[in-house]
Amino acid sequence: FHCKIAALIMSPFVETMILDLDVVFFKSPHLLFRAPAYRETGALFFRDRVFLKPRGGNSGVKVDDLLRFFAYYHIQPNSTTSYTLLRESGVSLFWHYGLLEGEVLQDYQDSSVVLFNKANHPVTLQILERHLRDFIVGFGDKEFYWVAATAAREPFAFEPHLAGQYGDCAGVMLHFDP
């Protein structure tokens, strides 16, 4: 997982798309760079499937570790700041369900496709590089991008739709055109 983050950091391209090997597009992927959410923020992320987990469960997002990570960057989420972060940071489901409603999703971001404009996110890149080896908030690199951008206070957007799934055991994940 860390190879994708390192590839993003080391990419010579200002506008970079990183992909998992098993991603299949039904339209040309370059069209994603024209998506309004990407044009406005310079970073477009996709939501993961919705799986609820018990608070404190072992899989997925580790909320206590995430809150410690944010505290390190002087972000103290509470009911007031969570609503502000909900509006300002890509309408992440974490701020709504993870802190405001008490539900904890197993994963928030699907990292199989990430669009990133490096010129708009220099501090996010520094945070990604600084924590490349020790980021343990979620599974692999799934949460790292939106968490780093939030800590950097740099804009990003999640595509507006939840991921769909097809097959047994959530075998195939589907995303709509943002």
C-alpha positions in Angstrom: 0.0 0.0 0.0 2.8 2.4 0.8 4.1 2.1 -2.8 1.0 4.0 -4.1 1.6 6.9 -1.6 5.4 6.9 -2.5 4.4 6.9 -6.2 2.2 10.0 -5.6 4.9 11.8 -3.7 7.6 11.0 -6.3 5.4 11.5 -9.4 6.9 14.1 -11.8 3.4 15.1 -12.8 1.6 18.0 -11.0 -1.8 16.3 -11.7 -1.6 12.7 -10.8 -4.1 9.8 -10.7 -3.1 6.7 -8.8 -4.9 3.4 -9.3 -5.1 -0.1 -8.0 -4.2 -2.8 -10.5 -7.7 -4.2 -10.7 -9.5 -0.9 -11.6 -11.6 -1.0 -14.8 -13.0 2.1 -16.4 -16.1 2.2 -18.6 -15.1 5.7 -19.8 -11.7 7.3 -20.4 -10.2 8.0 -16.9 -8.9 11.4 -18.1 -12.5 12.6 -17.8 -12.2 12.5 -14.1 -9.8 15.5 -14.2 -12.7 17.5 -15.6 -15.0 16.6 -12.7 -16.2 19.8 -11.0 -15.3 18.5 -7.5 -11.7 17.9 -8.7 -11.5 21.3 -10.5 -12.6 23.1 -7.4 -10.4 21.4 -4.9 -7.5 19.7 -6.7 -8.2 16.4 -5.0 -10.9 13.9 -5.7 -11.5 10.8 -3.5 -14.1 8.0 -3.7 -16.2 6.6 -0.9 -15.9 3.0 0.2 -18.7 0.6 0.7 -20.8 1.1 3.8 -20.1 -1.5 6.4 -20.9 -0.6 10.0 -18.6 -1.9 12.7 -18.8 -1.7 16.5 -16.9 1.2 18.0 -13.6 -0.1 19.1 -13.7 -3.0 16.7 -10.4 -4.3 15.3 -11.0 -3.8 11.5 -11.2 -0.6 9.5 -10.8 2.9 10.9 -9.3 3.1 14.3 -11.1 6.2 15.6 -9.0 6.7 18.7 -5.8 6.6 16.6 -7.4 9.0 14.1 -8.3 11.5 16.9 -4.7 11.4 18.2 -3.4 12.0 14.7 -5.7 15.0 14.3 -4.8 16.3 17.8 -1.1 16.2 16.7 -2.1 18.7 14.0 -4.2 20.8 16.4 -7.6 19.6 15.2 -9.9 18.8 18.1 -13.1 17.4 16.7 -16.3 17.9 18.7 -19.9 18.4 17.7 -19.3 22.0 16.7 -16.0 21.6 14.8 -17.3 18.3 13.2 -20.1 20.2 11.5 -17.5 22.8 10.2 -15.2 20.0 9.0 -18.2 18.2 7.4 -18.9 21.2 5.3 -15.3 22.2 4.5 -13.5 18.9 4.0 -15.1 17.0 1.2 -18.3 16.1 3.1 -16.5 13.1 4.6 -18.8 10.5 6.2 -16.4 10.3 9.1 -17.4 13.7 10.4 -21.1 12.9 10.1 -21.4 9.3 11.2 -18.1 8.7 13.0 -18.3 11.6 15.4 -21.8 13.2 15.2 -24.0 10.1 15.0 -21.9 7.7 17.0 -21.9 5.1 14.1 -18.5 4.0 12.9 -18.0 2.9 9.3 -15.4 0.2 8.7 -13.8 2.3 6.0 -14.6 5.8 4.6 -12.3 6.1 1.5 -11.8 3.7 -1.3 -8.3 4.3 -2.4 -8.4 2.3 -5.6 -8.7 5.7 -7.6 -7.2 8.9 -6.2 -6.9 12.2 -8.2 -4.5 14.7 -6.8 -3.1 18.1 -7.9 0.3 18.4 -6.1 0.5 22.2 -6.7 -2.7 22.7 -4.6 -1.6 20.4 -1.7 2.1 20.9 -0.7 1.4 20.4 3.0 -0.7 17.3 2.4 2.3 15.9 0.5 4.6 16.7 3.4 2.2 14.9 5.9 1.9 11.9 3.6 5.7 11.7 3.4 6.3 12.3 7.1 3.9 9.5 8.1 4.4 7.1 5.2 5.9 4.4 7.4 3.9 4.8 10.6 0.3 5.7 9.5 -1.9 3.0 11.1 -5.4 4.7 11.3 -7.0 2.4 8.7 -6.4 -0.5 6.4 -3.5 0.2 4.1 -3.7 3.6 2.4 -7.5 3.8 2.4 -7.9 6.7 4.8 -4.5 8.3 4.5 -5.3 10.8 1.7 -8.4 12.6 3.2 -6.8 12.4 6.7 -3.6 14.1 5.5 -5.5 16.7 3.6 -7.7 17.4 6.6 -4.6 17.7 8.9 -3.1 20.0 6.3 -6.3 22.1 6.1 -6.2 21.8 2.3 -9.3 21.3 0.2 -10.5 18.0 -1.2 -13.8 16.4 -2.3 -15.4 13.0 -2.1 -17.4 12.0 -5.1 -21.1 12.5 -4.1 -22.3 8.9 -4.3 -21.7 5.9 -2.1 -19.9 3.0 -3.8 -22.1 0.2 -5.1 -21.2 -3.4 -4.9 -21.9 -6.5 -7.0 -21.4 -10.1 -6.1 -21.1 -12.2 -2.9 -19.0 -10.8 -0.1 -18.9 -7.4 -1.7 -16.7 -8.7 -4.4 -16.9 -5.9 -7.0 -17.1 -2.3 -6.1 -18.7 0.2 -8.5 -18.4 4.0 -8.6 -20.5 6.4 -10.5 -19.2 9.2 -12.7 -18.7 12.2 -10.3 
